[in-house]
Amino acid sequence: MTIGKTYINATEDTCFPHAMNWHPRLSEKLGFFRLIQLSGSHEVCFTNPTLLAEKIILGADA
């Protein structure tokens, strides 16, 4: 079964040290995926939900 996957990368996420970034270290395990990048932290869904929604909508059209 093939399931479409999207990886959202908040470029200012400081949850882990720089050497242990989420992307591409963990995203590469998804296989083929769509990448959406945006400025913001790990909690972008709370700090800037409008930007997150815009990126998801624009990414869906790409």
TINUDREN-411052 format. One line per 10 residues: number of its first residue (from 1); their letters; for each residue x, y, z of N, C-alpha, C, O. Coordinates in pm, 1 decimal. Atoms other than C-alpha are relative to their C-alpha. Example, Ala and Ser with C-alpha at 12.3 -4.5 7.8 and 13.67 -1.06 7.14 Angstrom:
REM TINUDREN-411052
1 = AS = 89.0,-119.0,0.0,1230.0,-450.0,780.0,90.0,120.0,0.0,193.6,118.1,66.5; -82.0,-119.0,-6.0,1367.0,-106.0,714.0,-77.0,109.0,73.0,-26.1,219.8,89.9
REM end
This chain:
REM TINUDREN-411052
1 = MTIGKTYINA = 83.9,-117.5,0.0,0.0,0.0,0.0,88.6,124.2,0.0,176.1,138.2,85.4; -77.7,-122.2,9.2,144.0,335.0,-103.4,-77.4,114.3,63.9,-193.0,139.7,30.0; 62.0,-113.2,-69.2,69.3,630.0,121.6,86.7,122.5,-24.1,208.0,118.3,-3.6; -74.3,-123.8,18.3,167.6,986.0,35.4,47.1,53.5,134.4,-24.5,45.3,234.2; -56.8,-52.1,-124.4,391.9,1146.2,295.8,51.0,141.4,-22.0,104.0,174.3,-128.1; -52.3,-136.6,2.0,478.5,1505.8,372.5,81.4,20.9,125.8,38.3,-15.3,235.2; -85.6,-32.9,-113.5,763.3,1618.1,596.4,3.3,151.5,11.5,40.5,220.5,-83.5; -2.0,-144.5,-24.8,730.0,1966.1,748.4,121.5,29.6,86.4,133.3,-20.7,198.1; -124.4,-31.8,-68.8,1065.8,2109.4,851.1,-1.3,146.3,43.0,5.2,236.4,-40.5; -10.9,-135.5,-55.1,1067.1,2414.0,1079.7,148.7,29.6,16.1,216.4,-33.8,97.0
11 = TEDTCFPHAM = -144.3,-21.0,11.9,1410.0,2558.9,1008.6,66.0,57.5,124.7,188.5,54.2,135.8; -58.4,-56.1,-122.7,1456.5,2724.9,1349.9,-29.5,-87.0,121.3,-29.2,-39.3,234.7; 27.5,95.1,-107.5,1374.4,2416.9,1554.1,128.5,-25.5,77.8,228.4,-68.1,19.9; -118.0,23.2,-83.6,1619.4,2393.5,1844.1,-25.2,-111.5,101.2,39.2,-116.3,205.9; 32.0,112.4,-87.5,1470.7,2082.3,2002.1,122.2,-90.6,18.4,145.6,-143.3,127.2; -121.8,80.2,-3.6,1792.0,1894.4,1916.3,117.9,89.8,-34.9,98.6,195.3,-95.2; -118.2,-74.0,45.8,2149.6,2018.8,1872.2,6.8,0.5,-152.3,-48.9,-88.1,-217.1; -8.6,-14.2,145.2,2232.6,2132.3,1517.5,48.6,-128.1,-68.6,1.5,-160.9,-177.5; -54.1,122.0,59.9,2426.8,1810.9,1449.8,-103.5,-112.5,-7.9,-81.8,-212.1,-76.9; 102.9,104.5,-2.4,2108.2,1609.8,1514.7,-132.0,51.6,-57.0,-238.8,16.7,-6.8
21 = NWHPRLSEKL = 122.1,-55.2,59.7,1860.5,1799.0,1294.2,-98.8,-109.6,-37.2,-60.2,-223.2,-64.5; 105.0,92.6,41.2,1529.0,1632.7,1215.2,14.5,-35.9,-147.3,4.5,-152.5,-185.5; -10.1,20.3,144.3,1577.3,1678.7,841.5,143.5,24.6,-42.6,199.0,129.1,-8.4; 49.3,122.6,61.6,1732.7,1491.7,666.2,22.3,-125.8,84.0,-9.7,-236.1,39.5; -33.8,118.4,-80.4,1843.0,1262.6,950.6,-118.2,-94.1,19.6,-102.0,-215.3,5.3; 116.3,85.4,-22.1,1491.9,1134.2,1024.0,-93.0,-6.1,-120.4,-156.8,-108.7,-144.0; 92.5,-1.5,113.5,1298.1,1237.4,714.3,38.7,-100.1,-108.1,-48.6,-150.1,-179.1; -42.0,93.7,104.5,1507.1,1013.4,487.8,-56.7,-140.7,23.0,-60.1,-221.7,-69.7; 58.5,131.2,-29.5,1348.5,712.8,660.5,-139.5,-15.6,-59.8,-193.5,-126.2,-62.7; 134.2,4.7,56.7,1015.9,802.4,496.1,-2.3,-54.3,-142.6,-108.8,-89.7,-193.3
31 = GFFRLIQLSG = -1.2,35.9,141.6,1129.3,705.2,147.6,-35.9,124.1,-80.7,11.6,233.7,-51.1; 40.8,-113.1,84.2,969.1,925.4,-118.9,-101.5,84.6,77.2,-202.6,32.3,124.1; 89.1,-88.3,-74.3,804.8,1229.6,46.3,6.2,141.0,-57.1,100.2,177.1,-127.9; 3.5,-142.0,35.6,706.6,1590.7,-14.7,58.1,76.9,117.8,22.9,49.2,232.5; -62.7,-80.4,-105.2,915.8,1844.1,182.3,-59.3,139.1,0.1,-64.4,205.5,-103.4; 46.1,-137.3,-20.0,765.6,2164.4,318.6,89.1,60.1,107.4,98.9,6.1,217.5; -84.1,-68.2,-97.1,1004.1,2404.8,491.5,-59.5,136.5,31.2,-115.9,203.0,-55.6; 47.4,-131.1,-40.9,910.9,2712.5,689.2,83.5,48.2,117.2,140.1,-31.5,192.1; -70.9,-53.4,-115.6,1072.0,2944.7,936.8,-89.2,-18.5,121.8,-211.2,-3.9,114.5; 74.7,21.1,-122.7,970.2,2873.3,1290.7,65.8,-107.3,84.5,162.7,-171.4,44.0
41 = SHEVCFTNPT = -55.9,93.8,-95.8,1035.9,2655.1,1589.7,-76.8,-131.8,-1.0,-163.3,-154.9,-85.6; 65.1,129.9,-15.3,927.3,2309.2,1698.7,-150.2,16.2,28.1,-229.3,-73.1,-2.5; 139.6,-25.0,-37.4,599.4,2462.5,1821.3,-69.7,95.4,-96.2,-156.0,172.8,-54.6; 56.2,-92.5,98.8,509.6,2646.0,1498.7,-152.5,-10.9,-8.1,-219.5,85.6,-45.0; 146.5,14.7,3.2,155.9,2504.6,1521.3,-66.7,89.8,104.0,-185.3,120.4,91.8; 53.0,-91.1,-100.8,110.9,2728.0,1828.2,46.7,144.0,-21.7,-29.0,238.2,1.7; -56.1,-134.4,12.7,339.4,3023.5,1748.8,-38.0,69.4,-129.6,-45.0,192.2,-133.7; 37.6,-59.8,127.6,239.0,3076.1,1384.9,-86.6,-96.6,-81.3,-45.6,-142.0,-188.1; 84.6,97.5,69.5,-51.3,2850.8,1284.5,-42.7,45.1,-139.2,-67.4,-38.4,-226.2; 38.9,-49.8,132.0,-141.8,3076.9,991.3,105.2,-33.8,-104.0,72.2,-81.3,-212.7
51 = LLAEKIILGA = -108.8,34.0,92.6,199.0,3033.1,827.2,3.1,-150.2,-26.9,19.9,-192.7,-141.2; 0.4,144.7,16.7,185.6,2659.3,887.1,-111.9,-43.4,-93.8,-89.7,-124.9,-183.3; 113.9,35.2,85.6,-158.7,2633.9,727.2,24.7,42.5,-145.0,-5.2,-32.7,-237.7; -29.9,-48.3,134.2,-49.5,2845.4,428.5,100.7,-92.1,-70.6,83.8,-125.2,-187.9; -102.1,87.8,58.9,257.1,2625.2,371.0,-59.2,-135.6,-36.7,-27.4,-190.7,-142.1; 61.8,129.7,28.6,50.9,2306.4,391.1,-89.0,11.4,-124.2,-85.8,-75.0,-211.8; 90.0,-19.6,115.3,-206.8,2444.0,145.1,80.8,20.9,-128.2,50.1,-39.4,-231.0; -82.4,-23.6,118.5,59.3,2573.3,-96.3,74.8,-126.6,-40.4,90.1,-154.2,-159.4; -71.1,123.8,28.2,251.3,2246.6,-67.8,-89.3,-102.7,-65.7,-43.0,-181.8,-147.8; 93.3,95.6,58.5,-59.9,2048.5,-156.7,-21.9,29.1,-147.5,-55.2,-60.8,-224.8
61 = DA = 20.2,-38.7,139.7,-83.3,2242.4,-483.2,125.0,-20.2,-85.2,119.3,-11.5,-207.8; -127.9,12.2,73.5,281.7,2183.3,-576.7,11.5,-131.9,-70.8,112.1,-158.0,-136.7
REM end
